[in-house]
Amino acid sequence: MSELAHKDHAGLERAIGHEFASHDYLVRALTHPSFFGYDGDPRPAHYERLEFLGDRVLGLVIAELLFKRYPDSEEGGLATRYNMLVRKETCAAVAERIALGDYLRLGSGEVQAGGRSKQAILGDACEALIAAIYFDGGIEAAHRFIESHWDDLLDEVDEPQKDPKTALQEWTQGRGQPAPRYRMVNRSGPDHEPTFTIAVEVDGSERAQGRGLSKRIAEQEAARTFLVREGLMEP
């Protein structure tokens, strides 16, 4: 048995500032792959295809907002800010603000596993929601939603710092050492929601590990763990 979201769409529409002309795409954006219909109904379309598009719409709008907000910033600074703003963790944080998890259609097993608060699910659903807004109201509607809910986050990345992988590589280069080596330790979870564990090895030092929803995130976390342990980065 699957479980429907336990709030109607009106509350979500108020939270996101967009009233849908048609709820077809919204319903799809709220449907997790674990959800199945009732009473023998076929499995409904879920949000993964919308997530793909929403990620691109988000990227375009964020790039434009950064370009206009930081006219004196070089490409590298813009790229650092961009990466922080479009990552899954940021999307999940926005999803939490609008209580998106309360509206998700999840399979009963996923509900019991705490799916409504899982960062991976919230991040994916937020991207799918952006695509649903885009289809329903065009790029202008998607732009309004993103600008409204990412505005304060744009200010928070006003002073971007080097990402941990870059910082670690520069540290090893400064010591005349080979570049850090990243190795896969483990991959767990279902295919649609894997978790990666990556180890980073630096000559003459104990290796450090990190976990994340992608290999890139896990590598960053491994580098961060190493730098914090060595006193080279604040926790």
Buried (B, 14 or more C-beta within 10 A) or exposed (E): EBBEBEEEBEEBBEBBEBEBEEBEBBBBBBBBBBBBEEEEEEEEBBBBEBBEBBBBBBBBBBBEBBEEBBEEBEEEBBBBBBBBBBBBBBBBBBBBEBEBBEBBBBBBEBBEEEBBEBBBBBBBBBBBBBBBBBBBBEEEBBBBBBBEBBEEBBEEBEEBEEBBBBBBBEBBEEEEBEEBEBEEBEEEEEEEBBBBBBBBBBEEBEBBBBBBBBBBBBBBBBBBBBBBEBEEBEE
